[in-house]
């Protein structure tokens, strides 16, 4: 998992789950939000993200994982993780 002490490259991962994505404008409706602190940009991976999802009890498969660029909104700054 993520480190316990803050480093210069650490960030907080905000995870929306249990709801659904709508279009025009793109928004996330319903569900829950969880935060995972002290994630390191040099160490995070898709495997690590899947582990985090299991830790917060997100189960049943994932349709699409998205990331949002800092300082943008869902409509312009959201991209699927390939």
C-alpha positions in Angstrom: 0.0 0.0 0.0 1.0 3.6 0.1 3.7 4.9 2.5 2.9 6.1 6.0 5.1 9.3 5.9 4.7 12.2 3.4 7.4 12.6 0.7 7.6 15.5 -1.8 6.0 13.3 -4.6 3.2 12.0 -2.5 -0.5 12.6 -3.4 -3.9 11.7 -2.2 -6.0 9.3 -4.4 -9.7 10.2 -4.4 -11.7 7.1 -5.4 -15.4 7.4 -6.5 -17.1 4.0 -6.5 -20.6 2.4 -6.4 -22.2 5.0 -8.6 -22.3 5.7 -12.3 -20.8 8.1 -14.8 -23.2 10.3 -16.8 -22.5 12.2 -20.0 -23.0 15.8 -21.1 -21.8 17.1 -18.8 -19.7 14.2 -17.6 -20.4 13.8 -13.8 -20.4 11.0 -11.3 -23.7 10.3 -9.6 -24.3 8.3 -6.4 -22.0 5.9 -4.8 -19.2 6.6 -2.3 -15.9 8.5 -2.2 -12.8 7.1 -0.4 -9.4 8.8 0.0 -6.1 7.0 0.2 -3.3 9.3 1.4 0.5 9.3 0.9 0.5 7.6 -2.5 3.9 8.0 -4.2 3.9 9.0 -7.9 7.0 6.9 -8.6 5.6 3.7 -6.9 2.0 3.5 -7.9 0.8 0.9 -10.4 -2.4 -0.5 -11.7 -1.8 -3.6 -9.5 -1.5 -1.2 -6.5 -4.8 0.5 -7.5 -6.6 -2.9 -7.7 -5.3 -3.7 -4.2 -6.6 -0.3 -2.9 -10.0 -1.1 -4.4 -10.1 -4.4 -2.6 -9.0 -2.7 0.6 -12.0 -0.3 0.5 -14.3 -3.3 -0.5 -15.0 -2.3 -4.1 -15.8 -5.7 -5.6 -17.6 -7.3 -8.5 -15.2 -6.2 -11.3 -14.5 -2.8 -12.8 -15.9 -1.5 -16.0 -13.5 1.3 -16.5 -10.9 3.0 -14.3 -10.5 6.7 -14.9 -8.0 9.4 -13.8 -8.5 13.1 -13.7 -5.8 15.7 -14.3 -5.4 18.1 -11.3 -7.1 21.4 -11.8 -9.6 20.1 -14.3 -13.2 19.0 -14.1 -14.8 15.6 -15.0 -15.9 16.9 -18.4 -12.5 18.0 -19.7 -9.9 16.3 -17.6 -11.0 12.7 -17.2 -9.3 9.9 -19.1 -9.5 6.1 -19.0 -6.6 4.2 -17.5 -5.4 1.8 -20.2 
